[in-house]
Amino acid sequence: MCASKVADGQQRGWIVPIGGAEEKENSPAILRRFVALAGGDSADIVVIPTASQLASTGPRYERIFSELGAERVTALDFDTRRDCDEPGRIARLQQASGVFFTGGNQLRLTTLLGGTPVAKAIRVLNAAGVPVAGTSAGASFISEHMIAFGDEGSTPIAGSVRLAPGLGLTNRFIIDQHFRQRDRLGRLLTALAYNPFAVGIGLDEDTAAFIAPDNTVHVEGSGGITVVDAAEVQFSSMAEIAEGQPVCLLGVKLHILSRGATFNLHTRQADAGTLKPGKD
């Protein structure tokens, strides 16, 4: 799935993958910033809780975003692919100034939404300037290349990761979430060993990558973001080894970003940003 074309003179909306377990009650900096991007007190947010099988997920985010000042919040669940063809649901989605995917199981998102009018409508909205966010499974689903599942651990292992097509807002990165907490460096490296075109973004819990229309990653939240850049890999043994064997990768760049640092997905340059001495 490819991103919708941005019209001349316009900018696409922000893309906001969140590493899961974001602060929701005491100091919800990530969710508050998303509401601001969606219009602040005039925000009209559609929450898509399809990844979750808990009936309470949609209403919970409705309450949270309303308490953060959004004017209107609607949870639209899609339990079948037939739901994705309903004109009323699509019309409601097209009114949104922000779209938010909850956590759960990312394969529920791909199997239920993939290739439907709902997925197309969200890509069109983002190309027209509407911010789209997702937490945990919702974060993984946002990009064109999605980690469907994989083994934990710090070493890349051949065959330990399975990729699937995601929503397709961008093809510039692959997301992994709950990154440090679930020891997922190895599976992100494995995903990039298959094809080093994309940048790997590993999101700690309560941490988000706010990706601007100019493809600059801004960090928000209490944790870190691990950026894995395999564009200049000098050697990969992926094509020569058997499944289950460790992968040899030479020349991988790795950056650890915290709040205030940035990374440009186009130039592949990291910057300490406000963390530099003398910066506020």
N, C-alpha and C positions, 0 to 999 in steps of 0.2 A: 504494500500500500504506500502510495506516495502522498506527500503533503500537497494541499491545494495551493494553487498559484496565488501569490499576493498581487493585488491589482496595482497598477502604476500609481505612484504617489501615496501609497498606503504602507503600513507596517503590520506584520503579523503580531498576534498577541503574545504576551509572556507565556512561557512554558515552565511549570513549577512541579518537578518531581520531589517528593518528600520521603524520607527514609523510614517512615512508620513511627508509631508511638509518639506522635507530636503532642506537645503540651496543649491541652484543650481547656483547662480550667483556670489556673492561677496566673500564668503569664503567656498567653498563646500568641507569641510574636509572629510565628509563621502564618497562622490562620488570619491574624489581624492584617498582616501585610497583603495577603491574597484578597481579602475583602476590599482593601484600599485600591488595589489594582483593578478590581471589578466594578469600582464606582463609589466606594465608601457608603455613605448613607443613602445613595440611590442605587446601590448594587442589586442586581437581580440574578441570583445564583441558582443553578440547577445542580443538585447533588445526585450522582449516579451510584447507588450502593450495590450494584449487580454482583460485584466480586464477593460480597459478604452474603452469608446465608442467615444472618441474624436479623430478625424483624425490627430490632431496635436501632440498627445502624443509621438508616435514613433519617428517622425522627430526631436522633441525637444530633446529627450535623445540622439539621434544620434549626434546632434550638441554639446551637453554638453560634452559627453564622448570624442568626437573628440578634442574639445578645451582643455580638460584635458590631452591630449597627446596620447590617444589610436590610434594605427595604423589603425585599421579597426573597424567600428561599423555598424551593420546591424539590422534594426528593422524587425522582423518576426512576423506578425500578423496572428492569426488563428481565422477566423470568423465562421468556421464550423468544425465539427469533421472530415470531409473528408479532410480538409486542413492538418490535422495531419498525414495523410497517404502519403503525397506527398514526393517522394524520394528526390527531389531537396531541399526542406526545411529541411528535416532531415539531409541531407548531409551537408548543410550549418551550421546547429546547431552543428554537430559533430566536426566541425573545431574550435569551439569557445574556447577561453581561459578564458572566463567569461560569465555568463548568468545573466540577470537582468530582473526581473518582475516589471512592473509599477503598480501604484495604480488603483483603480476603484472599481469593484465589484468582490469579491473573488468567488462568485458562477459562474461567467462567466468562471473563470479558471477551477473550478472543473468540470463543465458540458461540457466544450469544450475540455479540455486537459486530464481529468481523464481517466486512462486506455488506453491511446493511445501510439503509438510509440514515440511521442514527450516527454511525461512524462517519459517513460522508458529511453530514450536517455539522459535526464537531470540527472536522478538518476545515470546512468552509468558514465556520465561526472564528477559528483561530487565525486563519489567513486574513480575516477582516478585522483583526485587532482584539478579539476576545481572549482573555487569559484562560488557560486550561491547566488545572493542577490535579495531582493524584498522589495518594499516600500509599506506601507499601506496595501491594499488588497493583494498585492504580498507577503508581510511579513507573513500574516496569512496563506497563501497557502503553505508555504515551508514545514511545518512539517507534520507528519502523522495525527495528530488530529487538526482540524481547527474549529475555531468559525465561524459558518456560519452567524449567526446574534444573537442579544440579546439586552436586555434592559439596559439602562444606570442607574447609581446610585451606591452608595457605599456599599449597603447591598446585600448579596447573596439571591436570591429568587428562590424557586423551580420552574422549568419550564421556567425560564426567558432566557435560553440560548439554542440554537440548535447547535449541533456539526455535522461536516461532515468530510469525509476523505479528506486529503490534498494531496500534492505531495508525501510526504513520504521520504524526505531526512533523517529524524530522527524521533524517537518517544519520545525523551527525554524532549521535552517542548511543551507548547501551547502558542501561541503568541496572544497578543492583542495590538492594535496600537491606535494612537491618545489618549493615555491612560489617562493622567492627564487632557488634554484639554476637553475630552468628558466624564469624570467621569465614568471610566469603571472597577473600582476595583471589584464591586459587580458581574459583569458577569464573570470576570476571576475566582473569588472565586467559583462561581456556577459551572463553567466548571470543576474545580478541585474537587469539592465535589462529582461529578459523579464518578471520578476515580483519586485518588491522586498520581498515579504513576508518571505522568509527572510533570515538574516544570513549573509554570506559569511565563511568562515574559511579563510585561506590558511596552510598549515602548512609551515614550513621543515623541512629534513631534521633528523633526530635531535631532533625537537620534537613534543610531544603536547599536545592539549587534553583535560585530564581534566574531563569535564563531569558535575557532581554532580547528584543527584536534584532539587535546587532550581534547576537550569538555570544554575548559575554555572560559567563556564569557568575552570579553573586551569591554568597553564602549567607544563610540565615539560620539561626537556631543554636543549640547548646553544644553540638558535636562537631565533627569534621567531615570533610568530603575528600575521598581519595580519587584523584584523577590519574588514570592509566592511559598513557599515550604510546601506542605501538607503531606509529607511522614510520619510525626510523629503525625498526627491528632489523638487525643485521643477519640473524639466523633464527629459524624456527624448525624444530624437529617434528612438528605435527604430522607432516605428510609421510614420515618414514617409520613412525613407531606404532606399536599395537595398542589397541584400546586397553585402558587401565594403566598405561605406563606414564611416568612423569614427562612433561614437555620441557625441552630445553629452549629458552628464549633469551636472545642476546640483544641488548640495545633498547630495552623498554625504559621509557621515562615514567617516573612516578612523582606526583605532587600531592602534598597534604594541605588542604585549604581549610581555614577556619573563618569565622565571621569577620569580614573586612577584606579578605583576599578575593581575587578574581581569576578567571581563566577564560581566554578567548578561544572558542571552538573553531574559529576560522583560521586564525594565525597559530593556534596551539601554543600560545604564550601565557604563562602564569605570572601573576603580579601580587605582591604582598599588600597592595592597596593601602588602606588606612592603618595596617599593622606596621608600616614603615616608621622608623624613628622620626618624630616631629609631626606626624599626622594625627589628627584628632580621631 
